[in-house]
Amino acid sequence: MDENIVTVDFTARDTQDNIINFPHKEWIEAGIKIMREKSAESISIDAICEVMNKQEKDFLLCFNGLESYIYSLLDYWYEK
């Protein structure tokens, strides 16, 4: 076998652990809720904070803005 090839075994348990331990999961789930109920275009810092019942400063402690949040949301979606 070629030494440059890495074999990876993905199991359902590994993926599930990644989702359970996903950073700021509750914020991500709030964005998913907004997408399901409204649309992806409806995601904004204000909308997310309203669903979470938190302030914008709490959001900014977790994410470096909306773009950072969207990348995290996509990472979560991919892991799931």
Buried (B, 14 or more C-beta within 10 A) or exposed (E): EEEEEEEEEEEEEEEEEBEEEBEBEEBBBBBBBBBEEEEEEEBEBEBBBEBBEBEEEEBBEBBEEBEEBBEBBEBBEEEE
